[in-house]
């Protein structure tokens, strides 16, 4: 029995359950949740053949970028790890020192907006999509070393207009929220190209 008072098998079952619910949990996060050492989490993961968080994310991301239509992979801010075209998507932004404001060491808000905006555009199953309007709110400062997980969901589609809701979290804290009105402009662009 470890510090949690749980038998090893029960602890490993909990670890597996937590990772199924949130594959972005780090060993440190899991150690905190399970009230055990980081080394115990690493040993449990090794026994269960569960890769570390970075490898889990890479596995999720494989193949996602090839589905993009409205933007290219290099235009996505953050790392796109899940994309169900026309429905929802997920990206991760690792906050580096270069992204923070020099004086305060707080993440420059343009990165949170760009992560959410490019994720919203990535969901649109079209060759040409542009953001028309955005209603956004910043909920709390984000600092160097934190990991921002953005989830976007298309909540409504009418004609060539899509309403996309994006929520960005650092662990359990909501840090950014936005509603983006995105237009599919592929027909307009095609018409303009054919007329010239």
N, C-alpha and C positions, 0 to 999 in steps of 0.2 A: 504494500500500500504506500502510495506517494504522499506528498504534502496535501493533496486534495482529499485524501481519505478514500479515494476510489481505487478499486483494483485496476491493474494495468489494462485488462481487456475492456473494462468500462470506460477508462480514460481514452483509450485508443478509439473506441466507438464514438465517443463524444468529439474527439479531434476530427474524425472522418465526417461526422455530421456537420460540424462547424465549417469545414472546408467545402462541403457540398453546398452549403448556404452562401458562403462567401469565399471563393477561391483566391481572393486577394489578401487574405490574412497572412501576415508574416509570422515567422517563428516567435518573435517577440510578442506579437498580439496574442498568439495561441498560449504562450507561457503565462501571460497575464490573465487570460480568460480561465485557463485551467488551474491556475495557481501552482505551477510547477516551474522548474528551471528551463531555460532555453535548450540546454543540453538534453533534457528529458524529451522535449518536443522533437528535437532532431533525431534522437534514437527511435522514438515512436514512428516518425515519418519514414525512417530508413526501413524499419521492420515491416511497415505497411506498403512499402514501395511507392510512396507519395513524394514527388519531386518538390524541391524548394519553390517558393512563390514565384521567383523570376522564371523558372522553367515551366511552371504551370501556366503562367501568362503567355509565354512564347508558344506553348502548345495550342492555347485558345486562339492566338492571333494568326496562326498558320492558315493561309487560304482566305482570310477575311479581306485583305487588301485587294485581291483580284476581283472581288465583287463590286468595287466602287465604280460609279459611272459619272456622277455630277462633278466630282473632284478627284484629284490624284492622291495617291498615298502620301506623297511628300507635302501635300497641302494640309493634311490632317494635323492638328495641334494635339499632342498627346499620342499615346499608342492605342490604336484601335484594336480591341480584343474580342469583340463580339458584334456581329452585324446581321440582323435579319431584315433584308431590304424591304422597304415599305412598311415596316412595323417598329422595330426598336434596335438600339445599339448601345455599346458600352466602350468607354475609353479611359485610359489612365494617364495622368500627368504627374511625373516625378518633378517636384519643385527643386530647381538648382539655384545656386547663388546668383547666377547671371539673370535669372527671371525676377529677382527681388529688387525692390527699390533700395538704393544705397543707404539712405539715411535711416530707414525704419526696418530693413530686412524683411519686409512684408512682400508677398507676391504681388507683382504689378497686375492690376485687374484686367488688363488687356488679354492676359493669358487665359484667365478663367472664361472670359467672353469668347475668345478664339477657340478654345477647346469645345465649348458648348455649340458655337455656331458651325464649326466644321463637322461636328458629330451630327447636327441636325441636317446639314446638307448631304452627308454621307448616306442618310436613310432614304433619300429620294431616288427612285428608280427611273432616272432620266439622264440624258446626256448634258442637259443644261438646267441648272437650278440656282436660284439666287434668293438671298434673304430679303424680304420686303420690309418687314418691321420686326422689332424685338422689344419685349417688355421684360426687363431683367432686374434682379435685386441681389446684392452682395450681402450675405448673412453674417459672416465673420471673417477676420483676416486669416490668411493662409501663410505659413512660414516655410523657410528653406528646410528641405528634408521631409516635408509632408508629401503624401501621395493623394492626389485628387481623383476620385472615381466619378465620372460623369455618366449618367444614364439618360438616354433620349428615347421618347416614345411619341409616335405619331398619334395624336388624339382625335384628329378630324381631317377628312379630305373632301374637298368640294371642287369639282372641275380640275383646274390646274393648281389649286391652292392647298397647301398642307399646313396644319397647325401642329407644331412639334413642341412638346414640353421637355425641358432638360432640368435635371436635378443633379447637383454636384456635391459630393460628400468627402470629408476627411474622417475616416473611421465612421463613427455614428453621427458626426456633426454635419448638418446642412450648411454649406459655405456659399452656395450660389444657386439661384433658381431663375429660369427664364422660359418665356413662351415666344417661339419664333414662327412667324408667318413666312413660309417658303413657297416660292413660285416655281413651277415646272415651265420653263420657257423654251423647251425643245421645238415646239411647233412654230413659235414666233421666229426663232433663230433660223430654222429650216426655210421658212417662208422668205425671210430677208436674204438668205444666201441664194435661193433660187431666183429671186427677182433681180439680183445684181449681175 
